[in-house]
Amino acid sequence: MPEIKFGTDGWRGIIGDNYTFKNVRIVSQAVADYLGQGKKVAIGYDTRFMSGKFARTCAEVLVSNGIEVLLSDRPTPTPTLSFAVKQRKFDLGVMITASHNPSEYNGFKIKTSTGGGAGPEVTAKVEELLNKSQVASDKSLEEKIKTEDITTDYIKFIRSYIDFKKIKNKKFKVLIDAMYGSGDTLFADILKGTGIRLEFMRNTINPSFEGGRPEPVEDNLKELKRRVKEGKFDLGIALDGDADRLAAVAPGGVFIHPQKILGLLALHLSEDRRWSGGIVKTLCGTNMMDAIAEYLGVELYETPVGFKYISNLMETKDIVCGGEEAGGMGVKNYIPERDGTVAGLLLLEMMVYRHKNILKIYNEMEKQFGKYYYVRDDLHLANKVELRKEDLPNELLGRPVVEVKAYDGFKLICDDGSWLMFRGSGTEPLMRLYAESKNLTRAKKLLALGRKVIGVE
């Protein structure tokens, strides 16, 4: 495998192995060659080990190539960097982060001038330019690197984006789990002056992430669920390592899967805000979105896994919201990029508009559109499994497979709407299995069947 390879969301590697200062310089030089002299780039970084130094290294290479650089003076969420790129009309953004990966990883995300994630057409060109020219290094130009707090303008905009007047006098109690990432206490800055009672957990810097990974999946949120239940919170929000993804917890410690968060956002923006536009889900997205889109009378788009594909649609189509099963949500009239903080604030806003806590709203959505049970398994395999369409079963647990979607892994869809999907990860050495059914037992059995298909009991 090449040492530098862009996957679903940027290039990621293990610190000290393939993610080194040498390789960061090489990829930064390729970005400089892609851009050319006289362009402007904003650089941000998260709370991971050495992220600030890796970001500085990237900045040094870019300024040595005649590129104007704005470097964040502190760890910051990825969407804050994306917003700065768009607002200040920069040509590109670079974010040093490995998002939800374990602590031994770091990464390099590229953002386009719109603030969206760079698509394959950009990252492929950057890869072609790797090692094509000598890395520029002119220490005398380091003083040209401008450092600044880029969160100020972001906070100001988000305060105007949410319905601040409606929220201002409400007394909802909200718990934020920053998972030791760069989301930190931005909620407090944005909601300053309101009656919302905020509490935080895991909002200090801990590059080891307490030995876990900063991914807002249910298994990692046991403490958040417990505290929401025992503390009688109206809403719990968990952000991933670079705060572009989220999960939610309702009163009583009820986990709300990101798949259902997309449904809530679609209903809120369409019915409460009365915004127009279609909805985007990824190939492994829940069938609930099909039902919601039909009810709202809007178009539903489906993309490969990776928010960069949703970003592209948000730039070219009228989209009210788009989201992925991993918790990345993007919304209209903002940047074409996911933002966990904004999505969380919109859930709070939905509660304010509807005068109900999030559990009541969630239960009403499931009552109207049905319960969909979605399960996933990530399998770390010693040997790579190459699946072929012709080797896949034509029935699943007694139901015939009526359609196979093969543009991003393989998704086998049965006549009752239940489905099983196989997809290799774009950022880690593993096989992801997904399944969904309106029956929880069947969903779990589909997942078990998927393990058998690839030879894992």
Secondary structure, DSSP 8 states (H G I E B T S, - for coil): --SS-EETTEEEEEBTTTB-HHHHHHHHHHHHHHH-TT-EEEEEE-SSTTHHHHHHHHHHHHHHTT-EEEEESS---HHHHHHHHHHTT-SEEEEE--TTS-TTEEEEEEE-TTSSB--HHHHHHHHHTTTSS-----GGGGGG-EEE--HHHHHHHHHHHS-HHHHHT---EEEEE-TTSTTTTHHHHHTTTSS-EEEEES-S--TTGGGS-----GGG-HHHHHHHHHTT-SEEEEE-TTSSBEEEEETTTEEE-HHHHHHHHHHIIIIIS----EEEEETT--THHHHHHHHHT--EEEE-SSHHHHHHHHHHS-EEEEE-TTSBEEESSS-SS--HHHHHHHHHHHHHHHTS-HHHHHHHHHHHH---EEEEEEE--SS-----GGGS-SEETTEEEEEEE-SSSEEEEETTS-EEEEEE-SSSS-EEEEEEESSHHHHHHHHHHHHHHTT--
